[in-house]
Amino acid sequence: MTASDRPVKRSLTLQGHRTSVSLEAAFWAEFRRLAAVQCKSVNALAAEIDATREPPGSLASAIRVWVLVAVRSGR
């Protein structure tokens, strides 16, 4: 595992509350790109994903799956 493969923790604000999410650099880059394509902030997109995820899964896992599905669908 290289340093670029390690998860990077970033702070997000979801519905007025701060939270931290750890994702690998490649997932952060693609998540930011997909948010921009949708003309949304990373926080807004993360809040949407958070609102629709099934507990007990983590927000980080939900974001990874969302990114994977988006990439596979050609977004």
DAHUSUL-V52522 format. One line per field, one symbol per residue. ss: DSSP state (a for helix, b for strand, c for the rest). A space follows every 10 residues. Layout:
# DAHUSUL-V52522
ss: ???
This chain:
# DAHUSUL-V52522
ss: ccaaaccbbb bbbbccbbbb bbbcaaaaaa aaaaaaaccc caaaaaaaaa aaccccccaa aaaaaaaaaa aaccc
